[in-house]
Amino acid sequence: MKKFLPPLCVLSVALLAGADDQPEDAAKKLQGTWAVVSEELNGRKTPDDQIKGTTLTVEGDKLSIRQGGKTALSGTFKLDASQKPAHLDITLTPPPKDAVMRMILQLDGDDLKLGAGKGEYGPRPTNFDEASVIITLKREKK
């Protein structure tokens, strides 16, 4: 479970919008609650019982990750939807010194995919084939 939290946080507010979208429009598409449906770490699938019930909630420029009914992580994010794939930068609250999680993301309707490189604060992957962490989420319906 501990391996899951940092990557998930990094991915926390991911959303891929088209390059034509304005940043505000792209961020609006990400708002709401997302359930984690799968996670891969270095090509290995995380067991379902370790991710079951984990959610990511995005409100404005803030995000939080809940596991087991409790908030596990929270922070703020910046989204650059003009990049292909979109770039997501997450700063945890309270932030580790000078640490920003750099991710990529892809949004297809109610399906969200996040990718992170090696190490919590390592370089951003340029595509999902390079990502050492891949998290797939599904928008929760109200």
Secondary structure by P-SEA (a helix, b strand, c coil): cccccaaaaaacccccccccccaaaaaaaaccbbbbccccccccccccccccccbbbbcccbbbbbcccccccccccccccccccbbbbbbccccccbbbbbbcccccccbbbbbbccccccccccccccccbbbbbbbbcc
